[in-house]
Amino acid sequence: MSEREVQERPLPRPTRISAPFWRGAAEGKLLLQRCRRCGLFIYYPRPFCPRCLAEELEWHEASGRGRVYTYTVVRRAATPAFAAMVPYVLAIVELEEGPRLVTNIVGCRPEEVRVEMPVRATFERLSDEVGLVLFRPDGMETDSADPEGQQ
């Protein structure tokens, strides 16, 4: 596999609504929308609250703590762009604030991941405007994931 294929993995394309989330991740912050009317924390970014339909949303820095809700170990890449990453853990993490995010678990072997495992956000900066929110087992101190997305 060429280095070009690895670099061409699909990356986020921020919109007017989602840009604060991606920029926050580039700065090492997990930002979530919160409804000013009903208090619901919201993910994925959107223009209105899915509970009360209010449009009064504001951005808050989340704790970055959560638990693995479910996961799978990817051992065969869906496209060549992800081949260098296998095996990797694709997971849904339930945040302390309530929302669930699709993400990757890094910083441990795939065999160590478990449902209900406590995790903490870590970040992969892709540019000044875009970062990825990843998670690692809680208790491991680090500010960013390693470039391979593994340990």
C-alpha positions as CSV (number, residue, x, y, z in Angstrom):
1,M,0.0,0.0,0.0
2,S,1.3,3.4,-0.9
3,E,1.6,6.3,1.6
4,R,-0.8,8.2,-0.7
5,E,-3.6,5.7,0.0
6,V,-3.1,6.0,3.7
7,Q,-3.3,9.8,3.5
8,E,-6.5,9.7,1.5
9,R,-8.7,8.2,4.2
10,P,-12.0,10.0,4.4
11,L,-11.8,13.0,6.7
12,P,-14.5,15.2,8.3
13,R,-15.9,18.1,6.2
14,P,-17.1,20.7,8.7
15,T,-20.3,22.5,8.0
16,R,-21.4,25.8,9.4
17,I,-23.2,23.9,12.2
18,S,-20.5,21.2,12.9
19,A,-17.4,23.4,12.6
20,P,-17.2,24.3,16.3
21,F,-17.1,20.5,17.1
22,W,-14.2,19.8,14.7
23,R,-12.3,22.9,15.7
24,G,-12.7,22.0,19.3
25,A,-11.2,18.6,18.7
26,A,-8.3,20.2,16.9
27,E,-7.7,22.2,20.1
28,G,-8.0,19.1,22.3
29,K,-11.5,19.8,23.5
30,L,-14.7,17.7,23.3
31,L,-17.4,20.3,22.6
32,L,-21.1,19.4,22.7
33,Q,-24.2,21.4,21.9
34,R,-26.5,22.0,24.8
35,C,-30.1,23.2,24.6
36,R,-30.7,26.4,26.6
37,R,-34.4,25.6,27.0
38,C,-34.4,21.9,28.2
39,G,-30.7,21.4,29.1
40,L,-30.2,18.3,26.8
41,F,-26.6,17.7,25.6
42,I,-26.7,17.0,21.9
43,Y,-24.5,15.0,19.5
44,Y,-24.3,15.1,16.5
45,P,-24.3,18.8,15.8
46,R,-27.6,20.1,14.5
47,P,-29.6,23.3,14.3
48,F,-32.3,22.5,16.8
49,C,-32.8,20.4,20.0
50,P,-34.2,16.9,19.2
51,R,-36.1,16.8,22.5
52,C,-37.9,20.2,22.5
53,L,-37.2,21.5,19.0
54,A,-35.7,24.8,20.4
55,E,-33.1,26.5,18.3
56,E,-31.3,28.0,21.3
57,L,-28.2,25.8,21.4
58,E,-24.8,26.7,22.8
59,W,-21.5,24.9,22.9
60,H,-20.1,23.4,26.1
61,E,-16.9,21.6,26.8
62,A,-17.7,18.1,27.9
63,S,-15.9,16.0,30.5
64,G,-14.5,13.7,27.9
65,R,-15.3,10.7,30.1
66,G,-17.6,7.9,29.1
67,R,-18.0,4.1,28.8
68,V,-17.9,1.8,25.9
69,Y,-21.5,1.1,24.9
70,T,-20.6,-1.4,22.2
71,Y,-17.7,-2.1,19.8
72,T,-16.3,-4.3,17.1
73,V,-12.8,-5.1,16.1
74,V,-12.1,-4.3,12.4
75,R,-9.7,-6.8,11.0
76,R,-10.3,-6.3,7.4
77,A,-10.4,-2.7,6.0
78,A,-13.4,-1.7,4.1
79,T,-11.2,0.4,1.8
80,P,-7.5,0.5,1.1
81,A,-7.3,3.9,3.0
82,F,-7.8,2.1,6.3
83,A,-5.7,-1.0,5.6
84,A,-2.7,0.3,7.6
85,M,-4.9,0.7,10.7
86,V,-6.2,-2.8,11.1
87,P,-6.9,-4.2,13.5
88,Y,-8.7,-1.3,15.1
89,V,-11.6,-0.9,17.4
90,L,-14.7,0.9,16.1
91,A,-16.9,1.7,19.1
92,I,-19.9,3.6,20.3
93,V,-19.0,5.5,23.5
94,E,-21.7,6.8,25.8
95,L,-20.5,10.1,27.4
96,E,-21.2,11.1,31.0
97,E,-23.3,13.9,29.6
98,G,-25.6,11.3,27.8
99,P,-24.9,11.4,24.0
100,R,-23.3,8.5,22.2
101,L,-20.4,8.9,19.7
102,V,-19.1,6.6,17.0
103,T,-15.3,6.6,17.5
104,N,-12.2,4.5,17.8
105,I,-10.7,3.1,21.0
106,V,-6.9,3.6,21.0
107,G,-4.1,3.1,23.6
108,C,-4.7,-0.6,24.2
109,R,-4.9,-3.9,22.3
110,P,-8.2,-4.6,20.7
111,E,-8.6,-7.7,22.9
112,E,-8.6,-5.5,26.0
113,V,-11.7,-3.5,25.1
114,R,-14.9,-4.4,26.9
115,V,-18.4,-3.2,27.1
116,E,-18.8,-0.7,30.0
117,M,-15.0,-0.1,30.0
118,P,-14.4,3.5,31.3
119,V,-12.7,5.6,28.6
120,R,-11.5,9.2,28.3
121,A,-11.3,11.4,25.2
122,T,-8.0,11.9,23.4
123,F,-7.5,13.8,20.2
124,E,-5.8,13.5,16.8
125,R,-5.2,17.0,15.3
126,L,-5.5,16.9,11.5
127,S,-5.3,20.7,10.9
128,D,-6.1,24.0,12.6
129,E,-9.7,23.4,11.8
130,V,-10.2,19.7,12.2
131,G,-9.4,17.1,14.8
132,L,-10.7,13.6,15.6
133,V,-12.2,12.6,19.0
134,L,-10.9,9.2,19.9
135,F,-11.0,7.4,23.3
136,R,-8.5,5.4,25.4
137,P,-9.0,3.5,28.6
138,D,-9.5,5.9,31.4
139,G,-6.5,6.4,33.7
140,M,-4.0,6.7,30.8
141,E,-2.6,10.2,30.8
142,T,-2.1,11.6,27.3
143,D,-3.1,14.6,25.2
144,S,-3.2,13.0,21.8
145,A,-3.4,9.6,20.1
146,D,-0.4,8.2,18.4
147,P,-0.3,8.6,14.7
148,E,-1.2,4.9,14.0
149,G,-4.4,5.1,16.1
150,Q,-3.1,2.2,18.2
151,Q,-1.4,2.0,21.6
